[in-house]
């Protein structure tokens, strides 16, 4: 009820941004879930896509689809918790993370940015301005998350995110509204 089609809108918008640039690239998809976006990136021309997620069930579903795919050798899915110390991300050309960073507090998000082993990244960025526009849904979602013992949702302003990214050498951060 709190997401609706938002996840698919996110993927479509991200794919429109990334598609002209992914041909021949090795991509890491953080928070890949069932692998849908990884398959889309591959179809858009990525050379290889590695998907990681904290959920073993999600990775099992993604890997089952991978095994049935004619491009199985160009896909890899594995369970990884990127918040754990020592979690090493593979070197890639592009990192994607859709619907992920809002579950990281500032310390965890900074650590994640510091672990990136890539020149480029594409992150879905639900900034704090969206919360101001729809306060009721925001508060109801917080109650839902707490009742179901889900992680909190953290929203950052563009300036806060720029500052964190700059601490890890990412100076050319651009934002695109969908």
PyMOL commands that set and color helices and strands:
alter all, ss='L'
color gray80, all
select helices_A, chain A and resi 6-19+36-43+56-68+72-74+101-103+106-115+128-133+135-147+158-166
alter helices_A, ss='H'
color red, helices_A
select strands_A, chain A and resi 26-30+48-53+75-79+94-97+120-123
alter strands_A, ss='S'
color yellow, strands_A
deselect
rebuild
show_as cartoon
